[in-house]
Amino acid sequence: MVRIERSEFRQRIERIRQVMEHEGLDALVVYGDEYRKENLRYVSNFWPIFERAGCFIPREGEPILVGAPEGEQYAREMSAWEDVRVVKEFVCASVPEEIDYPLATFSSLGDILAETLKGGRCLGLAGWLDIPALLLERFRDAAGDAEVVDADAVLQNARLIKSDAEVACLREAGRQACVGYEKLMAACVPGNTERYAAGAGEGAARMAGAEDINFMVMGTGPRADTIIGRPTNRVIQDGDMVMVSLAVQYEGYVATVEFPFVAGKAGGEQQEFLAALFDAADVQLRYLRDGVVSGEMVRAVKDVFRQRGLTQYDVYPPMHGIGLAEAESPYPDEESTYPLRAGMCVNSDISLFGHPAGSNRIEEGFVITEHGPESLTPLIRGLVEKAG
């Protein structure tokens, strides 16, 4: 089975410790919850349900996974680390009542932080933008005299270039997403509802081995311009533009697929609209290689739309990174000067919304190499090539 082995988690921790030493961090806490899970999964493999959790990383010694009582057994099942503890600060429910957990053995957040800091005075927190303000204050109180500082960059930089195992997980997520999308497209026919088609796609991806369906974005006909709308019970009509994106998660890694199409027969204006998206996708491929300045790629894609007079419908940058999050760095715009690098995994996000003929986008995954892009979502790549 394709997965991230414990040996790779140990290698990640050692690389992170080198950065901690360089940045003067005596300890690092990597926060995560059900929604913002990616950093925590990167260092521990744990993905909470309902509750919050953190991986406490000392400069020396084994990391400690800290969670909440209901998920303790699940954490022990998933975690790359043996030392698992629970604290009251991480319980799942946000209610005024104090919930009683009579079977739980709680640890003190302050004691765990002191054990992790080992007398140090600088505690890094990765998850600065995600942690609730009240919980951040409790961390500061529990840290005593130690300063709590923003350490998001430590994890963002660590996750930028993917290992062979990470690429393999993304490739498997892409395979499952393509299985689901093929079933979804077959169900997107006049007379079926959006939710029926969405269910066909999500079910097929799950049956193919998906760990989770991160989301299904869907809109047909006049609803195609919702950009990130959810599927409804709207009945699909002949000639409807179908905008549908499926994000599938495997071992934490997320692949998102989307192919723009029309249910039934496409009209001439719709065909011209779709041709602009396909042309932009072909142009983008030429720039997805090691060493290319990322902003040049963005400008080249946007130039396709400028030349066709479609700029007013071009709503955001045409590419972002993928990995443990559906959208992560790199996320370049036209002014970006950093180069794309071999080992980056990215998703196209070539979009036009609000056009009279409809709204839609293309999303397909690639790993960047020295010689060009390798597809992580072959069904979508084949459909784009055929349509173009």
N, C-alpha and C positions, 0 to 999 in steps of 0.2 A: 504494500500500500504506500502511495506517495504521502509523505508527511515530513515534518521538521523533527529531527531526532534530538534527544537530550544533549548530545555532544555539541550540536549547533547552538543550543541555548547557552551552554557554558562558554562557547566562543564569543557569543554576543555580549555576555556579561563582562568578559575580560576586555573586550574592545571598549565597552562603556566605561570600565574602570580607568582605562588609560585617559579617556577624555575627562573623567571626574578629577583625576590627579592634575591634569593640565589646567582645568578650570577652578581648582581649589575647592572642590566639593568633598566634604568629609563623608557624606552619605547621600543616597538618592532614593526618593520615593517615586514610583511610577504609578500614578492613579488611573483607575478605569472603572467603568460601569457598563451596563448593558448596551447603551447607545454609543459611548465613546470608549471603545474596547481595544483599539488597535495597539496603543503603546503597551498596555498591560499584557496583551497577548504576545507581543514581540519578546518580552523579557521573561514571561512565565508560562505561556500557553493558556492561561486561564481567561475565560470569558464569563462574567457574572450573568445570572438571571435575576432581575429585579434589584438585587443588592449592589453595593459598591465594594471595591476592593483595591488593594495596593500591593505592589512588590517593593519591599524594603531592601535596598542593596547597600551593604557596607563596603568600605574600601578593601576589606579582607574578610573571608569567610563566606558561608553559604547565604544566599538571599532568603528572606522570609516572606511568604505569601500571607497577607492579612486580609480576611474577608469578614463575612457576617454569618450568623448561626444557621440559617436555613440552608445555605449553600455550602456548608463546610464539607460534607461528604462529596459533593460534586467537585469542589475545589481540589480535594485530595485525588480524585479520579483524573482530573485534567492537568494539574500543575506539574511543571518540570522540576519543582523543588519539594523536598520532603517536609520541611518545616512550615506547617500551615496553622495559623491562629485566627481567632475571631475577636472583634472588638464591637462595642455597642455603637460606635460612631458610624459604622458601615451598614446598619440594618436597613431594610428595604423600604419601609413605609414612612411617609412623611405625614405624621398625624400628631396631634397634641398629647395623646396618651402615650405612656411608656409601656411598650409591649413586653410581656413577660416571656422569657425563654427558659423554662425550668431545667431543661436538659443540657443547656449550653454551659461551657466553661469559658468565661470571658477573660481576655488578657487586657492589660492597660495599654492604651495608645502611647502614653508617656514612657512607660517602661520599654516598649518595643523601640521607640525612637531613640532612647538613651542607649539601648543595646546596639542599635545600628550605627549611631554616631560615634560610639566608643570614645567619648570625651571631646569630639570635634565640635566646631562652632558654626559650620555652614552646611545646611541641609538643602539640597536641590529637590525641586518638585517638578516632575514631568507630568503634564496634564493641567497646567496653569489656566488654560482657557476653558477647561472642562469641569473642574471641581467646583461644587457649590460654595458660595461665599461663606456660609456658616461653617461648613466643614473646613475650609481653609483657615478660618479663625481658630477652630479647635486644634488644628495642626500647629498653629503658631503658639497657642497656649501650652500644648503638650510638649513642644520642642524646648521649652524653658528659655535658656539664654542663647540658644542657637538661632541664627538667622535663617529664615526660610526664603529661598530665592527661586526665580523662574529658571527652570532647566529644560524647557521644551525643546530647545535646539539640539540637545544631546541626543534625543530620540529621533528627531526629524532628520538629522544628518546620518544617523546610524542606519535608518531605514531606506535611504535614497537609492543605493545600489543593491540589487537583489542577488542572493546566492543561487546556486544551481537548484537547490531544494525549493527555494521560494518560487523560482520560475516554473519548476515542475508543478507546484501547487496551483499557481495561476493558470497553467496550461490545462490542468484537470478541471479547475473551476470553469475555464472557458469551454471545455468540452461539454460539461454539464449544462452550461448556459445555452450552448448551441442546440443540444438535444431539446431543451425546453422551448427555445425560440422556434424551432422547426414545427413543433406541435402547436404552438401558439398561432403561427402564421396560418397553419391549416385550419384552425378554428376561427380565424378572423374572416368570416364570410357573411354576406348579407343574411339577416335573420337571426344570427346569434347575438347575444349581449356581450358587452365588453368584459364583464365578470366571468362569463362562461369561457371566453377565449383566454383570459388571464389564468383561470383555474387549470385549463388544459396545459398551459406552459409551465406554471409553477409545479403542478403535479408531476409532469414528465421530468423536470429537473431534479425534484426530490427523489424520484424513483431511480434516476441515474446516479445518485449518491450525494446530492447536495446537502451540506450541513445546515444551510439556511437560505431563505430567499430574503435578501436585504431589502429589496423593494421591487414593486412593479409600478412603473409610470405608464399611464395609458390615456389616450384621448382619440376619439374617432370623429370624423366629420367636423362640425364646428368646435368640438372640444379638443381638437388637435393642437390648438394654440395655448393650452393650459401650461405648457412647458414641463411642469412636474405634477400634473393632476393624477389622481388615482382612478382606476377603472370603476365604472358605474354600471347600472342596469340598462343603460342606453342600448337600443337595438342597432346594430351595424347596418348601414344602408349601402346599396349599390353605388359605387363611385365615391365612397367616403375615403378621405385621406386617413391613414392609420399611423398614429405616432405611439409607439410602444417600446419601452425600455425594460429589460429584465436584468436584475443584478443578483448573481448567484454566489454564495460563499462556500468554500471548501477549505477545511483546516485553517480557518481564519482569513483566507485570501479570497478576494472578491473580483469577479469578472462581470463586466456589464456589456450587454449586446443590444444593438438596435439597428434595424434596417428599415428605411422609409419605403412604404408601399401603399397602394390603393386597393381597397376591397372591391372586387368586381373589375370593371373596365375604367382605366384612367383616361381623362380627357387630355386634349392637346396642351393646355396651360399647365395642368398637373405634370405632364411629362417633361415640359421645359423646366419647371421648378425642380423636379427630382434630378434632372440632368446636371443642374448647377451643383447640387450636393455631391453627385458622383464625380464630377470634374474636380471639385475641391479635394475630395478624398484621394484622387489619383495624384494631385499636386503634392499633397502632404507627404505621401509615401517617399518622395524623392529626398526629403529633408530628415527623415527619421534614421539617422546614422550617427555613429560616434564622432564628436568634434564639431557638429553643425551648431551654429549659434541659434538658440531656441527662438529668439525673436524673429529671425529670418524666416523660420517655418511659419510662424503666426502671420507675418506680413504676406507671405506667398499665398496662404489660404485665403486671407481676407481680400487679396488682390483679385482673386477669381470672382468674388462677390462684387467688388467695386466695379470691375469691368462690365458686369452684367447689370449694374444699377440696383443691386440688392443690399447695399450696405445698411439701409435702415432696418432690415430684417435680421441682421447679424447681431445676436444678442450677447455673446461672450466668447472668450478664447476657445480655439478649436481643439485643445488637447489638455489632458491633465495626467498626473501619475496615478498608478494603481498599485495595490498591494494589500495590506491588512485593512485599508480603508478604500471605499469605492472611489474617492477622489482625494489625492494627496500630492505632495511635491514630486516632480516639478509641475508647476502650474503657470506657464509663461504667458506674457502678453507681448504686444508688438515692440515694447521697449526693453525686453529682457536681453541681457548680454551674456548670460552664462551658457556654456555649451551643453548639448545633450551628451550623455556618456554611455558607453557600453555597459549593459547590466541594468540600466533604467527600464522599468516596465511602465507603459503608458497606454492610455485609451484615447482614441480620437473622440471628439465631441463637436462634430461639424454640424452647425445648426442654422436654421432660418425659421423665424417665427413671426406670425402676423401677416404673411403674404396673402394676397387675394386667392391664390390657388390652394392655399393650405399652409400648414406648418409641420416641420419635421427635423430629424437629425440622423446622423450616422454615428454609431458607437461600436468600435472594435478594438481589441487589445493587441499590443505588440510588445516584444522585448527588443530593445535597441542593441545592435551589434556593430562591430567595426565595418561590416559590409552592407548594412542596411537592416530593415525591420524584419523580424520573424513573427508571423501571425500566431496569436494565442486563441483566436476565435475563427477557425477556418470556414465555418458556414457563412459568416457575415462577409469575410474576405471574398469568398467565391461568388456570393450574390452581388456584391459591389462590382467585381470584375465583369460579371455577366451583364449587369445592367449598364455599365459604362461602355 
